[in-house]
Amino acid sequence: MIDTILETCHEYSNFYVNYLNKRWDNISPMEYGIVLVVIAFIGWLLMRNGMRKV
């Protein structure tokens, strides 16, 4: 039972890793810009929330 669950999780993770790798290899400049903006926004939120806790 556990082996089946682990195998299923492994297959799903392999599928999504392969999908994301293929998607990243064919990313457009607009999509790359969106990724950078999202990363910058998340970093800004983390830095902003980090200053409040001190």
C-alpha positions as CSV (number, residue, x, y, z in Angstrom):
1,M,0.0,0.0,0.0
2,I,2.7,2.5,1.0
3,D,4.8,1.4,-2.0
4,T,1.9,2.2,-4.4
5,I,1.4,5.7,-2.8
6,L,5.1,6.5,-3.0
7,E,5.3,5.3,-6.6
8,T,2.3,7.5,-7.5
9,C,3.8,10.5,-5.8
10,H,7.1,9.9,-7.6
11,E,5.4,9.6,-11.0
12,Y,3.4,12.8,-10.4
13,S,6.5,14.7,-9.2
14,N,8.5,13.5,-12.3
15,F,5.6,14.6,-14.6
16,Y,5.5,18.1,-13.1
17,V,9.2,18.5,-13.0
18,N,9.5,17.5,-16.7
19,Y,6.5,19.8,-17.6
20,L,8.1,22.8,-15.8
21,N,11.5,22.2,-17.4
22,K,9.9,22.1,-20.9
23,R,7.8,25.2,-20.0
24,W,10.9,27.0,-18.8
25,D,12.9,26.1,-21.9
26,N,10.2,27.7,-24.1
27,I,9.4,30.7,-22.0
28,S,8.6,34.0,-23.8
29,P,10.2,37.3,-22.9
30,M,6.8,38.5,-21.5
31,E,6.5,35.4,-19.3
32,Y,10.1,35.9,-18.1
33,G,9.3,39.4,-17.2
34,I,6.3,38.3,-15.2
35,V,8.4,35.7,-13.4
36,L,10.9,38.5,-12.4
37,V,8.2,40.8,-11.2
38,V,6.6,38.1,-9.1
39,I,10.0,37.2,-7.5
40,A,10.7,40.9,-6.8
41,F,7.2,41.3,-5.3
42,I,7.6,38.3,-3.0
43,G,11.1,39.5,-2.0
44,W,9.7,42.9,-1.2
45,L,6.9,41.4,0.9
46,L,9.3,39.2,2.8
47,M,11.7,42.2,3.6
48,R,8.7,44.4,4.6
49,N,7.3,41.8,7.0
50,G,10.8,41.0,8.3
51,M,11.3,44.6,9.5
52,R,8.0,44.5,11.4
53,K,9.0,41.5,13.5
54,V,12.2,43.1,14.8
